[in-house]
Amino acid sequence: RKEVEQDPGPFNVPEGATVAFNCTYSNSASQSFFWYRQDCRKEPKLLMSVYSSGNEDGRFTAQLNRASQYISLLIRDSKLSDSATYLCVVPNTNAGKSTFGDGTTLTVKP
Amino acid sequence: DAGVIQSPRHEVTEMGQEVTLRCKPISGHDYLFWYRQTMMRGLELLIYFNNNVPIDDSGMPEDRFSAKMPNASFSTLKIQPSEPRDSAVYFCASSLGSYLQHFGDGTRLSIL
């Protein structure tokens, strides 16, 4: 089993739709999590941090379920500009590094 | 503030040549990471440093790859000799503590 697994996608949704991605992790000791966004041919950039039960930033909501060891990212009222690959990231503080998921690709269409 | 700076942005060279990628981390950051990204394999961690010391190089594909960090503001990733299968985007990232990583723009490497 991979340390971090994401919905394979791709997700193709119309503008204005609500879409959710899930990410499961295997290290039950993980305390914090991140969602990164990566545009085509660009570097990954931090989208949101998740330190407790969840976090909300405008149209974006990240939730954490420690019992089931998964994180979700909800995007409401999708915009064309939301089209990107979303990477789930789980830091491993003991090892000093982070594990990146393979990413979920979202395409928002007019 | 300047972010992570990588050079060159693009590199095209023939197989067998030596390739050197460069990275300047964000000032004050104590961790530096080298990643490789391809369509087939996604984002792979090659090696990372803490306070200029290599901590884990288990992701380095083979002996043709080497990385150094002579000081807190500079790191190199070298491939010698290069092969076509090394073609990828190579990212450098830095962080304060090992949590939140900031990525450079990447180097797009093509080996012919």
Interface residues (C-beta under 8 A of the other chain):
Chain A: S32 F34 R41 K42 E43 P44 K45 L46 S49 L87 V89 P91 N92 T93 A95 G96 K97 S98 F100 D102 G103
Chain B: Y31 F33 G42 L43 L45 Y48 N50 I55 D56 V89 F91 S98 Y99 L100 Q101 H102 F103 G104 D105 G106 R108
